[in-house]
Amino acid sequence: ICATPVLSQSAPLGLNFAEVELSYGTFSNSGGPIGRVTGDFRITDALGVQLDVGALSYNGGALGQIDGHFYLQPNSNIKYGLFLSLADVDGREATIGSAGIEMIAALSDRTQIEAKAEIGISSNVTTGIRRNTDFIAASASLSHEFSDTTTFYLETAATEFDEAHLRAVGYGVRLGVHYDLPGQPIRISAAVGYDKMSGRDSRPGEEMVQLGVSWRFGARGNGISQRGFRSSKPLDQLLRRGMF
């Protein structure tokens, strides 16, 4: 288990690490590039802030997103806190906002879990009609470090919509692997997955494959203090299916 957070000697303004990630995902009927920039800042030894700026391309356009994570890390085995997320669809009136709680904890020196729960509201205009949609979402993941360079993870997520115009539960699962190039700040990732929507407005399941590469500055490793929280993506299935 990693020691208490150690800041990079050259990192300014309490920067713990910064990361740039580029990936490409293909689904059964859609696909596109994904970009994300993350900065993790330590205010004190136990208090930190993580900021994410991301962009997702899909068949109907592009989504820009900003996430703010405010967390406590009392020891090397756990960190937890609150997050806020705001996203906007390029070229039309469509926004998504949510807030929730999240946690990353070490089960052993090589195994970690992450959990997230949130509530939110989305608003979009379709054929001149504005529709507001409340949702609740939750996700969890389990990761295991098989070696100093290779980490496997299993991730599940679910989002519930209960409105007159949309009643469904979207859920999915992903299995992925991260490979860190020895002695380099570069990580290569690959994942496969499946998701589906059930309920009155159900949709058929879709398979996915995603490949990515990331570059990191600052603290490295697979410990709690070097691991960033995942970004919120509660409406991902609606966007890919043209339902939002």
C-alpha positions, -999 to +999 in steps of 0.1 A: +000+000+000+014+034-010+027+057+017+010+090+025+010+114-006+044+125-018+043+156-040+066+159-070+096+181-061+091+201-092+053+204-090+041+240-085+011+252-065+006+218-047+002+199-080+002+162-072-001+150-108-015+160-141-026+136-168-037+138-205-056+109-220-067+102-255-088+072-265-111+059-292-142+039-285-163+018-309-198+006-301-222-015-321-237+015-339-214+044-330-180+055-319-156+084-317-126+100-300-125+108-263-102+133-247-096+142-210-072+164-190-069+159-152-051+179-126-048+168-090-039+194-064-030+189-027-042+217-004-029+200+027-016+165+034-052+152+038-072+176+016-072+176-022-090+188-053-091+171-087-103+189-118-112+172-151-119+188-185-131+163-211-147+160-246-166+131-262-175+128-298-206+108-309-229+106-339-250+136-329-222+160-322-198+166-293-200+168-255-178+190-234-176+183-197-160+198-165-158+179-132-146+190-098-137+165-071-132+177-035-118+149-013-101+139+019-074+113+022-068+106+059-044+078+053-028+058+024-057+033+023-087+055+014-098+088-001-134+100-004-154+132-011-179+151-031-180+159-068-198+183-092-202+178-129-214+200-157-216+191-194-229+208-225-237+195-260-221+215-288-244+232-313-278+228-296-296+234-263-286+204-241-269+204-207-263+179-180-256+187-143-250+163-114-235+160-079-226+131-058-203+112-035-173+090-043-146+068-027-115+049-036-102+024-010-074-002-009-085-038-001-048-049-001-015-037-014-026-046-050-064-044-050-086-013-049-123-005-052-140+027-064-176+036-059-197+066-070-233+077-065-250+108-079-282+126-087-287+151-115-308+168-141-305+172-178-323+196-201-326+196-239-348+210-266-362+186-292-385+198-320-391+230-301-400+213-269-378+216-238-376+185-217-360+182-182-350+148-171-340+138-135-318+108-130-299+089-103-268+069-111-242+047-094-211+029-104-184+007-089-151-008-100-126-033-088-090-032-099-060-055-093-024-049-099-009-081-113+026-066-117+043-033-114+032-025-150-001-043-155-035-036-139-068-052-147-102-038-137-139-046-138-164-018-138-202-017-136-226+013-138-264+019-138-286+050-144-323+053-138-347+077-156-383+080-144-401+107-164-433+107-185-412+110-216-385+086-206-387+056-183-357+032-184-327+019-166-294+019-184-267-004-171-233-017-184-201-035-175-165-031-187-134-052-184-101-035-190-064-035-186-038-007-181-001-012-191+025+013-178+056+015-200+086+008-177+104+040-167+081+061-188+051+084-179+030+067-205+001+043-200-017+022-226-052+010-220-077-013-236-113-023-226-143-043-238-178-039-225-215-043-229-245-020-220-282-021-224-314-002-215-344-019-199-378-007-190-406+010-210-381+028-233-357-001-235-330-004-262-310-034-275-276-041-260-244-028-275-208-042-274-179-018-271-141-018-276-119+011-264-082+018-268-063+047-252-030+062-242-023+087-214+007+108-204+013+118-168+034+145-151+041+143-113+033+115-089+032+080-105+022+046-094-010+027-086-014+038-050-045+057-037-028+091-039-017+086-075-051+074-087-077+099-099-114+096-096-133+086-128-154+112-146-192+110-144-210+097-175-246+091-165-261+100-200-236+082-221-261+057-234-287+083-243-261+103-262-249+074-283-284+062-291-296+097-301-321+099-272-308+132-258 
